[in-house]
Amino acid sequence: MAILVTGGCGHIGSHLIRRLYEEGREPVSYDLVPAPGSLDDLKDKVKFIRGSILNATELLDTVKKEKIERIVHTVSLLTADSQASPVSAYNINIGGTVNVLEAAKIMNVKRVVYISSIAAYGAASVEPISEEYPLIPVTIYGATKVACEHFGLNYANDYGLEFIALRLAYVWGAGRQRGVGKLATIVENPARGLAAKVSGGSQKYEPIYIKDVVKALNLACYVPETKHRIFNISSGEMITLQEVADMVKTYIPDAKVKIEPGYDLGVPTQGCLDLSKAKEELRYEPDFKKEEALRDYMADLRGLRSDIIQ
């Protein structure tokens, strides 16, 4: 039985497609865009279906035809795009998720794993932040994540659909769309011999490396039924933009990185997430602390792109 990854050609989705394939699973990518270059070697081994989550009929037909047993739903407008176009955020983030849940219900899909975010918490600053902390999002993006979690919980309660949501911390790692993400800018610009300039001052971030995200998603897909349905997923450590810049300079001593004052609306949560539920029920433990993550990130960049400093 196959596992459908919506947004399978995106940053998280493409990494997950590779992990599932390498583990002998049968991943199916469902995305509006073609497979990225990083998946060239899998184009004849994995199904890449061009389709939109906004087309409910097309999505349902895919789930039926491919005999989908599980779905990992990664598609979402991110913070800046959601703020710029609330209507699009509503249609894609919420409407698209409901289409996924409805297709899963109709076709008796075993489980849907949904990518949520720390944006659901808003400007929380306590440590650690448990899943029971009040959800007061301060962005359109965060509001859509909260709404989708509740849709998923209702589908679970009313229709018996297994639903798990992972509230991810700030994701970093090779493969993001160029120019998206402050940590990516600090790492990848110097790696290309370019200067990097970002705002955020001394604001703290809790990063999670892309390979730990994929690990958590894989566990959430196949773990036996859990007591809880919503889990924090993170690295368990905070970092500032300047700390990232200083780490990069250990690899690229002449890196030019400027951290300007400012507040990052996209990452309002200022405290570590509580991982106790994820550790107990999903058996999740992060493999990458910040130093190991950056080392692996740099290695991946050198393998993916010819314009990266060796």
Summary of the structure (lengths in Angstrom):
residues: 310
radius of gyration: 18.7
end to end distance: 41.6
largest distance: 57.8
contacts: 1066
relative contact order: 0.14
helix: 44%
strand: 19%
